[in-house]
Amino acid sequence: MLRILLLAVLSTAALSAQLAVRADTLHTMAGPAISDAVVLIGSDGKISAVGPASEVAVPSGVETLEAVVVTPGLVDGRSTIGLTGYLNQAQDQDQLERSAPIQPELRAVDSYNPRELLIEWARGYGVTTLHTGHAPGALISGQTMIVKTRGNTVEEALVRPLAMIAATLSDRARGADNKSPGTRAKMAAMLRKALVEAQQYAADQADAEEGKGPARNLRNEALAQVLAGDVPLLVTAHRAHDILTAIRIAKEFDFPLVLDGASEAYEALDQIRESGFPVILHPTMARSGGEMENLSMEAAQRLREAGIPFSLQSGFEGYVPKSRLVLFEAGVAAANGLSFDEALASITIDPAGILGIDDRVGSIEVGKDGDLALYDGDPFEYATHAVGVVIEGEVVSRETR
């Protein structure tokens, strides 16, 4: 009876399919890899069936893509693509506003350029979801958002307009020309002051009679969402003592924290694990200089062994091409301690979980978005090419890269 019901479900999925993808090896990230596999995607852009070709038939007349290896669409855990442009000119560098140290009200959706060529470049290698927005470099630089790497308008690309609020506790956040903050103690004090003001603002709003609350304050409104637990504070911190300061402040104000960068996380593994906060780790191949001078290419392995949730990221590259690629970063992490499955998880299901979108992306399962990356071999091998990309059932790339 169970087999009859399963066959009936698969038949229904086949009838509604608008795209089929066949793979010699399918890495679903929801279980073991499947050999000689088929994925069906329905007209709603959702995965309607997945399994061995012996169990999932490709409907007659349905467009079918084929690849040696198919993975979930890649998820970039932290990027500035779309605010950062590939030209490296003033007009396409909107990732950081330096006029004030604290500006949580700056919205990524108001700067995101969905036609930026860096988006197309990343998409061509299998990146289908971006967590992007304001870069490190100011005490609070602005907001981040989550988008799919398609669409001609931000509304067409949008998954979540406000994902996190980006902050920095490191040398990058120091003010220039003797402007505040000039020291780490000043950074922490200014951050605490902003959080206290947002606390009071939220309390006044809650206590006020209708129409008699305090005047709107966009900065306090943004930080109040952090304090309410609705939006994490994404803190870039590389030195071990800066990482611990971020954890200390998050516990003090009881808000959700995501650690970004964390070059010296291996010096604070116990404290990070005990805090329960996840890490969006620096790119594996990041330049090891300045506050990142002590980074380790085995950092991902160390976090995995310690049981700390983490993902990889492309991050922000100060010079052209202005962004890294998570596919390559994960490949190098796999050469420095991670297994294949762990490396692939760090750019699919793991960032999806940290971002709170694993109900939609990060694995190939029935009901999830039809986001797939197609390769002509092991995606972490240097000689392998990306040969196709699908976002919600739409073939957005057929190029070989």
DRENLO-44168 format. One line per field, with one value per residue (C-alpha): residue number from 1; x, y, z; chain. Coordinates in steps of 0.5 Angstrom, whole numbers, m for minus. Layout:
N
nr <- (NUM:...) .
east <- (X:...) .
north <- (Y:...) .
up <- (Z:...) .
kette <- (A:...) .
This chain:
401
nr <- (1:2:3:4:5:6:7:8:9:10:11:12:13:14:15:16:17:18:19:20:21:22:23:24:25:26:27:28:29:30:31:32:33:34:35:36:37:38:39:40:41:42:43:44:45:46:47:48:49:50:51:52:53:54:55:56:57:58:59:60:61:62:63:64:65:66:67:68:69:70:71:72:73:74:75:76:77:78:79:80:81:82:83:84:85:86:87:88:89:90:91:92:93:94:95:96:97:98:99:100:101:102:103:104:105:106:107:108:109:110:111:112:113:114:115:116:117:118:119:120:121:122:123:124:125:126:127:128:129:130:131:132:133:134:135:136:137:138:139:140:141:142:143:144:145:146:147:148:149:150:151:152:153:154:155:156:157:158:159:160:161:162:163:164:165:166:167:168:169:170:171:172:173:174:175:176:177:178:179:180:181:182:183:184:185:186:187:188:189:190:191:192:193:194:195:196:197:198:199:200:201:202:203:204:205:206:207:208:209:210:211:212:213:214:215:216:217:218:219:220:221:222:223:224:225:226:227:228:229:230:231:232:233:234:235:236:237:238:239:240:241:242:243:244:245:246:247:248:249:250:251:252:253:254:255:256:257:258:259:260:261:262:263:264:265:266:267:268:269:270:271:272:273:274:275:276:277:278:279:280:281:282:283:284:285:286:287:288:289:290:291:292:293:294:295:296:297:298:299:300:301:302:303:304:305:306:307:308:309:310:311:312:313:314:315:316:317:318:319:320:321:322:323:324:325:326:327:328:329:330:331:332:333:334:335:336:337:338:339:340:341:342:343:344:345:346:347:348:349:350:351:352:353:354:355:356:357:358:359:360:361:362:363:364:365:366:367:368:369:370:371:372:373:374:375:376:377:378:379:380:381:382:383:384:385:386:387:388:389:390:391:392:393:394:395:396:397:398:399:400:401) .
east <- (0:6:9:3:2:9:8:2:5:11:6:3:10:11:5:6:14:16:24:28:35:39:45:50:51:46:49:42:45:39:42:47:49:44:47:44:39:33:30:23:21:14:11:11:19:19:22:16:20:28:31:34:32:29:24:23:21:22:16:15:16:19:26:31:38:44:50:56:55:49:49:44:44:50:49:54:54:56:58:57:56:50:53:60:61:66:69:72:70:66:60:59:62:56:58:60:58:63:60:58:60:53:48:44:38:42:38:41:35:36:43:43:44:41:44:51:56:59:52:52:59:58:51:55:59:53:51:44:43:47:47:49:49:54:61:65:69:64:62:55:55:48:43:44:39:38:37:37:42:37:32:32:29:31:24:24:31:29:28:29:29:33:37:42:45:52:57:65:69:76:81:77:72:77:75:80:83:82:75:71:72:79:80:77:74:71:68:64:62:59:56:53:50:47:43:41:38:34:32:29:26:23:20:17:14:11:8:6:m1:m4:m1:3:10:16:18:20:28:30:37:33:28:33:37:30:29:36:34:27:31:28:34:41:47:53:59:66:71:78:82:80:79:75:71:70:68:62:60:60:56:51:50:49:44:41:41:42:49:53:60:63:70:73:80:83:76:81:83:76:73:70:67:64:61:59:55:51:53:54:60:60:68:73:74:79:84:83:90:93:95:93:88:88:95:94:88:89:87:85:80:74:76:77:70:67:71:69:61:61:55:59:59:64:63:66:66:69:75:78:81:78:74:71:69:71:67:65:66:73:74:70:75:81:77:76:84:85:81:74:71:67:61:63:66:59:55:59:56:49:45:50:49:42:41:45:41:34:32:33:26:27:34:41:38:35:28:21:18:24:26:28:35:41:48:51:58:62:66:67:66:72:77:81:79:71:67:60:55:48:45:37:34:26:26:28:35:39:45:47:55:61:65) .
north <- (0:5:4:5:11:13:12:16:22:21:21:27:31:28:31:38:38:44:42:36:35:29:27:22:24:28:31:33:35:32:25:21:22:19:16:16:21:26:32:35:42:44:50:54:53:48:41:36:30:27:20:15:15:8:11:18:18:24:26:26:33:36:40:36:38:33:34:29:33:37:40:45:52:55:60:66:67:74:78:86:84:88:94:93:93:90:97:99:106:111:110:103:102:103:98:103:110:113:120:117:111:109:108:102:105:104:99:95:94:102:101:94:94:87:88:89:84:81:78:75:72:69:66:63:58:56:62:62:66:72:74:81:88:93:92:92:98:102:101:100:100:99:93:86:83:76:76:71:72:74:79:86:89:88:86:81:78:79:74:78:85:86:80:83:89:89:92:92:91:91:96:97:101:106:113:117:124:123:122:117:111:111:106:99:101:107:102:98:104:107:101:100:107:106:100:103:109:104:100:107:108:102:102:109:107:101:106:111:113:112:118:121:116:119:122:116:115:110:109:107:103:99:97:96:90:87:88:85:78:79:81:79:83:81:83:83:81:78:78:73:79:83:76:76:83:82:76:80:85:80:77:83:86:79:79:74:75:72:73:75:74:71:70:68:64:58:62:62:56:54:61:61:54:56:62:58:64:62:64:66:65:69:67:61:64:71:75:74:81:86:84:78:76:70:67:59:56:50:54:51:44:47:50:43:39:44:43:51:52:56:57:60:67:71:77:84:84:91:91:88:83:86:79:72:66:61:55:56:58:51:48:50:49:41:41:44:39:39:33:34:33:38:43:43:44:50:53:50:48:51:58:57:55:61:65:62:60:53:52:54:53:49:42:39:36:36:43:47:52:49:52:47:48:43:41:37:34:34:42:43:40:46:43:42:47:50:48:50:54:54:58:57:52:58:56:62:60:55:57:53:56) .
up <- (0:2:m5:m9:m5:m6:m14:m14:m11:m16:m22:m19:m19:m26:m29:m26:m27:m32:m31:m30:m28:m29:m25:m25:m17:m14:m7:m4:3:6:6:2:m5:m10:m16:m23:m20:m22:m20:m22:m21:m22:m25:m18:m18:m12:m12:m13:m14:m12:m12:m17:m24:m23:m18:m21:m29:m33:m36:m44:m47:m41:m41:m38:m36:m35:m31:m28:m21:m18:m12:m8:m11:m7:m1:0:8:8:2:m1:m8:m11:m7:m9:m16:m20:m23:m17:m18:m13:m17:m16:m9:m4:1:7:9:13:15:22:26:28:22:23:19:12:8:4:m1:m2:m5:m8:m16:m19:m25:m23:m27:m20:m19:m26:m25:m18:m21:m26:m22:m18:m13:m12:m6:m3:4:2:5:8:9:16:17:21:28:26:18:16:14:10:6:3:m5:m10:m16:m21:m23:m26:m19:m12:m11:m16:m12:m5:0:6:6:13:15:20:22:21:26:27:33:30:28:22:26:28:26:22:24:31:31:35:36:37:42:43:50:46:41:46:50:44:42:49:49:42:45:51:47:43:49:52:45:45:52:51:45:49:55:50:49:42:38:44:43:42:35:30:30:25:28:35:31:27:34:37:33:35:42:41:38:31:28:29:30:25:29:25:30:28:34:40:45:40:39:47:47:42:46:53:50:47:53:57:53:51:43:38:35:29:29:22:20:27:24:31:33:35:41:44:42:48:49:43:43:50:48:42:37:30:26:19:18:14:7:7:2:5:6:12:14:20:24:20:21:25:21:20:13:18:22:19:21:28:28:26:31:36:34:33:27:22:14:9:6:0:4:2:m3:m3:m10:m16:m17:m11:m9:m8:m9:m4:m9:m9:m2:0:m4:m1:6:4:2:9:14:12:8:2:5:10:5:1:7:9:3:2:8:14:12:10:17:20:16:18:11:11:10:3:1:2:1:m5:m2:m4:m3:m3:m8:m14:m14:m17:m19:m25:m26:m30:m25:m17:m16:m12:m17:m21:m28:m26:m30:m28:m33:m31:m26:m24:m19:m17:m24:m28:m32:m31:m34:m39:m40:m38:m33) .
kette <- (A:A:A:A:A:A:A:A:A:A:A:A:A:A:A:A:A:A:A:A:A:A:A:A:A:A:A:A:A:A:A:A:A:A:A:A:A:A:A:A:A:A:A:A:A:A:A:A:A:A:A:A:A:A:A:A:A:A:A:A:A:A:A:A:A:A:A:A:A:A:A:A:A:A:A:A:A:A:A:A:A:A:A:A:A:A:A:A:A:A:A:A:A:A:A:A:A:A:A:A:A:A:A:A:A:A:A:A:A:A:A:A:A:A:A:A:A:A:A:A:A:A:A:A:A:A:A:A:A:A:A:A:A:A:A:A:A:A:A:A:A:A:A:A:A:A:A:A:A:A:A:A:A:A:A:A:A:A:A:A:A:A:A:A:A:A:A:A:A:A:A:A:A:A:A:A:A:A:A:A:A:A:A:A:A:A:A:A:A:A:A:A:A:A:A:A:A:A:A:A:A:A:A:A:A:A:A:A:A:A:A:A:A:A:A:A:A:A:A:A:A:A:A:A:A:A:A:A:A:A:A:A:A:A:A:A:A:A:A:A:A:A:A:A:A:A:A:A:A:A:A:A:A:A:A:A:A:A:A:A:A:A:A:A:A:A:A:A:A:A:A:A:A:A:A:A:A:A:A:A:A:A:A:A:A:A:A:A:A:A:A:A:A:A:A:A:A:A:A:A:A:A:A:A:A:A:A:A:A:A:A:A:A:A:A:A:A:A:A:A:A:A:A:A:A:A:A:A:A:A:A:A:A:A:A:A:A:A:A:A:A:A:A:A:A:A:A:A:A:A:A:A:A:A:A:A:A:A:A:A:A:A:A:A:A:A:A:A:A:A:A:A:A:A:A:A:A:A:A:A:A:A:A:A:A:A:A:A:A:A:A:A:A:A:A:A:A:A:A:A:A) .
